[in-house]
Amino acid sequence: MGLPPLLIQLQSDERKELEHLAHRPSTPQQLAQRMRIVLLAADGLNNVEISQQLGVSTKMVRYWRRRWKESEGDQAPPLLDRLSDRERPGAPMKFSLFQQVDVLAMACRRPEDYGIESSQWTARMLRDQAVEEGIIDSISVRHIRRWLNEADLKPHQIRYWLFPPSGSRV
């Protein structure tokens, strides 16, 4: 038999705020679900009862009950911070979405527009031009290729689908 669930006691103002936020249509459903878990736990329901009532796993109920209990005290953060996702491990993004879009937009134009005497882009040429334009300080050719593949762009075939040959009809 497992340990009894952690007891959660809410102050009246906490309960009111949680109930209000959980029923507000603009509250993200993920947060509202967590608020309902805390409210039901404060009502004395055990983890299995809460999971059955809300249609979530008992593991999830146990996790959010423990997270709430750990954040109690005089120095407790605001309610939404207590129920929000924690920062995930890993390196921060090295390139912004704006930088990626700028490079992809460059791939959709002709190299001649940038003073390059070539009829088609290569990943290396895109990288060099992005660095020269100041869009990115440094980036690998492989990373440029990955962006192009994700966007399903083939700048080496750009002449055929974006800029048809002069005599053809579109």
VENNORKA-V62599 format. One record per residue. NEAR is the number of other ideal C-beta (glycine too) atoms within 12 Angstrom. Layout:
BEGIN
NEAR ; NEAR
END
This chain:
BEGIN
3 ; 10 ; 11 ; 13 ; 28 ; 25 ; 18 ; 32 ; 17 ; 26 ; 14 ; 11 ; 11 ; 25 ; 22 ; 16 ; 23 ; 35 ; 23 ; 18 ; 28 ; 29 ; 16 ; 16 ; 10 ; 11 ; 23 ; 17 ; 17 ; 18 ; 24 ; 24 ; 28 ; 35 ; 35 ; 32 ; 43 ; 39 ; 35 ; 33 ; 37 ; 27 ; 21 ; 17 ; 24 ; 24 ; 30 ; 20 ; 18 ; 33 ; 26 ; 15 ; 20 ; 27 ; 13 ; 25 ; 17 ; 23 ; 15 ; 21 ; 34 ; 25 ; 27 ; 37 ; 36 ; 23 ; 26 ; 34 ; 23 ; 17 ; 25 ; 23 ; 10 ; 6 ; 10 ; 19 ; 17 ; 14 ; 29 ; 22 ; 17 ; 32 ; 33 ; 19 ; 15 ; 13 ; 8 ; 7 ; 6 ; 7 ; 7 ; 9 ; 10 ; 15 ; 24 ; 13 ; 12 ; 13 ; 25 ; 27 ; 19 ; 25 ; 38 ; 28 ; 24 ; 35 ; 37 ; 24 ; 24 ; 22 ; 26 ; 17 ; 18 ; 21 ; 13 ; 22 ; 11 ; 21 ; 18 ; 24 ; 37 ; 22 ; 28 ; 23 ; 28 ; 41 ; 30 ; 25 ; 32 ; 33 ; 22 ; 17 ; 21 ; 11 ; 27 ; 27 ; 13 ; 17 ; 26 ; 19 ; 21 ; 13 ; 23 ; 36 ; 24 ; 20 ; 31 ; 29 ; 16 ; 13 ; 19 ; 13 ; 29 ; 21 ; 38 ; 22 ; 18 ; 27 ; 20 ; 15 ; 16 ; 20 ; 20 ; 13 ; 13 ; 8 ; 6 ; 10 ; 6 ; 10
END
